[in-house]
Amino acid sequence: MSEKELHTQSALDEALDESFPASDSPSMTDPTHGMGLPSEGAGGEESDLFQPVRMGPLTLVNRIVMAPLTRSRAGQGDVPRGLNAEYYTQRATAGLIISEATNISQQGKGYAFTPGIYTDEQVAGWRLVTDAVHARSGHIFCQLWHVGRISHPDLQPWGQLPVAPSAIRPGGQAFTETGFKPHVTPRALDTDEIPGIVRDYAHAAECAKRAGFDGVEIHAANSYLLDQFLRDSTNKRTDRYGGNLENRTRFPLEVAAAVTKIWGGDRVGIRLSPLAPQPGDTPLDSNPMETYSYLVERLNRYGLVYIHTIEGATQGSRDEPPGFSFQQLRRQFQGLYMANNGYTRDLALRARRENLADLICFGRPFIANPDLVERLRTGAPLADAPKETWYGGGAHGYTDYPALSEGQARAAE
Ligand SMILES: Cc1cc2nc3c(=O)[nH]c(=O)nc-3n(C[C@H](O)[C@H](O)[C@H](O)COP(=O)(O)O)c2cc1C
C-alpha cells in the first residue's frame, strides 16, 4: 500500500462501514466475547463444527464459512488475478468460502479496485480462483453486489450519479481510485429501469456459473441496493417498488427469482443485516422484525439453501433490540441458517451445541489466519490483522500471513 493509501486508511474505515468497528466492538481474541460464557478449552475437535455437513447438493468438510471480505486488490478491468487465487486457496479449508462482494455491473460498483463478474475477462480471472480452491477440495460462492447509493460518479459509467430507490444522500465518503470523496445525492431509479438491474443480476449469476463457482450469495445486507429497497428509511417510493411490505420486498424477490432460475435454489443463499446501520449512516427500517420476516417467508418459495444473517451491527454490538429475534427469522426460513458477526471459537461451539445456527461464518479472523479452521479446532491462538492492510495494496497483509507450523499446532493441542 502506498503512503497515500496508508494515510487515507482511517477515512476508508469510515467509508467501508463493514470495516469500521464500533467502539464497543469485541476483541477477536476475547474468547468469551464479554458474554460470561465458560471457555470451551480444548476438545472443540469433538464438536460437529468440524464435521462434514450437507448444504444442498454439496458436502462441506466442516460448518465453518469464510465471510465475504472486500480486500480491494483486483487487477485492471476489475479482473481477479493470480494473487487473489493464492489468497483464497490459502483459506480453502473453510467448509465454504463466500467471495468478496463482486460487482454485477459497473453501475453496481462503489469501491475502487473491487472485482466484477460481468465481463469475459472477469470470468476468466475468477476461473483462476475457483480452480485453485477446488484443487484443495474447497467450495466457493460468489457474492453478487450492487451498492446502490453507496458510490460516487468517479466509479460510475460516464461519471453518472449513483442510483438508489430514492434521492437520499448517504453519510460518509466513497473510496475512489483518486482518494476519498463525499458521497453525493443519488438519482432515484425509474420504475422501468429496475427490470434491467434484475437482468444484470441474472447475467452476473450466469457469469459466476461460467467462472466455476459452486453457487452464489445475493448481497441484500449492509445498506446496499437491495437493502436500500427493503428499508423504509431509504425507500420513499410511491410506485410498485415502494410503500408497503409487498412493494419494498418486490425487487429483492425478483432478484431471488432470476438468480435461482439460473442456479436452482439449492445453490443460492442470501445475506441480510436487519440491524446494521452502516455504511452511509443508514437508518434501520422502522420495524425490522416485520420487514425481514416478511421477506424471509417469501424467500421460501424459491428454495434458497441458506439465509446468512449478520447478527447485530456489522462488526459491532450483537445486541437484539426488544421485539427482534434472529432465531425467529431462522424458524421462519426453510433452509439452513448461517450466522455471522463477532463469532469466537467459544461462541461458535456454543452455537452448535445449542443448535442456534447450522453454519458459522467468520470474517476478520480469516484475514490473518489462513488456517483458521485448524486453529479453531485445536484452540491455537489467533493472529491479528492490522487494519492498514485490509483494503488495497498487494501481497503484504494479504497472502503473507503464515499458517501455524505443524509443531506449533501440536503444541497447542
Ligand atoms: C475487511 C472487511 C471487508 C468486508 N467486506 C465485506 C463484503 O465484501 N461483503 C459483505 O457482505 N461483508 C463484508 N464485510 C463484513 C464481514 O463479512 C462480516 O460481516 C463482519 O466482519 C463481521 O464478522 P466478523 O466479526 O467475523 O469479522 C467485510 C468486513 C471486513 C472486516
The ligand as an ORCA input file, in Angstrom:
! r2SCAN-3c Opt
* xyz 0 1
  C     -12.066     -6.034      5.576
  C     -13.528     -6.333      5.544
  C     -14.201     -6.410      4.338
  C     -15.554     -6.765      4.294
  N     -16.170     -6.924      3.078
  C     -17.433     -7.405      3.022
  C     -18.027     -7.739      1.774
  O     -17.401     -7.652      0.709
  N     -19.314     -8.181      1.785
  C     -20.034     -8.317      2.950
  O     -21.191     -8.729      2.900
  N     -19.474     -8.032      4.144
  C     -18.192     -7.619      4.207
  N     -17.598     -7.396      5.417
  C     -18.314     -7.769      6.651
  C     -17.908     -9.200      7.058
  O     -18.320    -10.142      6.103
  C     -18.516     -9.591      8.418
  O     -19.906     -9.461      8.347
  C     -18.002     -8.732      9.563
  O     -16.600     -8.609      9.529
  C     -18.417     -9.331     10.916
  O     -17.909    -10.642     11.040
  P     -16.608    -10.931     11.942
  O     -16.938    -10.412     13.311
  O     -16.425    -12.419     11.926
  O     -15.463    -10.185     11.344
  C     -16.258     -7.003      5.488
  C     -15.580     -6.884      6.713
  C     -14.233     -6.575      6.746
  C     -13.517     -6.509      8.065
*
